[in-house]
Amino acid sequence: MPQTLGLVATPEASRYLQRLCYHFSRKITVQYDTHQGQAQFPWGTCAMRADDSHLHFDCAADSEEGLARVCHAISEHVKLFSRKNPMQVQWSACAETQA
């Protein structure tokens, strides 16, 4: 299963996590609290975690195309919600896990 990790440096990670999850929950299944969230996109999943200085994303999908769609959705919404102080997700590939 293709997987990738994303990272955004921000002291407001919890606030951004909650905004993202609330926004996504209007269209897809999302579970979240102040420090973690799980979004179930039609084409993959994204687990989110907020700490004191970073917002972490762990995205997975059944295909590379699905993973690209999840990452695109996350990246574009991070940009949208950080317009005043623009932020960008730094993505790094994970080794594929064997079933």
N, C-alpha and C positions, 0 to 999 in steps of 0.2 A: 504494500500500500504506500504510494507516494506521500511524503510528509515533509514539512518545512517549518522552521522556527522564525519568528519575527520578534523584533525588539524596538521599543520606542523609549527614549530617555525623557522622562518628565516627572517632576515632583507631584503632579496631579494625576497620577496613574489611576487611582481609584475612581476619580470623577469621570475620566474619559472612559474607563471600563463600563461604568454604569450607564453613561450616555449611549455608548455603542450598543450595549445589550438591550437597553430600553427601546432604542430605535429599531434594531433588528427584530425585537419581539412583536412588533406590529405586523410582521409578515411571515416570520418563521418561528420555530420552537426554540426558545432560549431559557436557560436557567441561570440565575446569577445572584450574587450578593455583593458586598462592597469590595471584596478582594479576589473573586474568581467568577468566571462565567463559562458557559458552554452553549455555542450556537450550532444548530443543526440546519445547514443550508441544504437545498435539494441536491447539490453536487458534491458535498463534503462537510466536514466539521471544523470548528475552531474552538479550542480551549483557550481561555484568556486568564491571565493572572496579573494582579497589580501588587507591587511592593512599594517601598518608600521612594524609589527613584526610577522605576521602569515599568512599562506595560509590556507583558510577554504574550506572544501568540504561538500556539502549537496547532498547526493546521494539517489536515489529512483528507485524502479523497481516494476513490477507487481508481482514478486515472490522473495522468499529468494534466489533462485539460480541466478536469474538475478541480484539481488543486490550484491551477492558475486562476480559475474563477473565484475560488474562496479568497485567495491572496489579493486579487484585484478588488473584491468587495471590501475587504478589511482596509487595504491601502487607501482607496478612494474615500471611505468614510472617515478615516483618521485625518486625511487632508481636509475634508469638509468641516469636521468638528474643531479643527485647530487653525482655522483661517486667520485669527488674530495673531497667533504665534505659530506659524506653520511647522508641522512635524512630519516626519517621513518614517515609515516602517523600514527597518534594516532587516532584510530576509537572508537566511542562511539555510542551505539544503541539509537535510538529515539523510543518514544512510537508510535505505529502504529496509523495512523489517520483513523477515520471511515468515510466512504463515506455517 
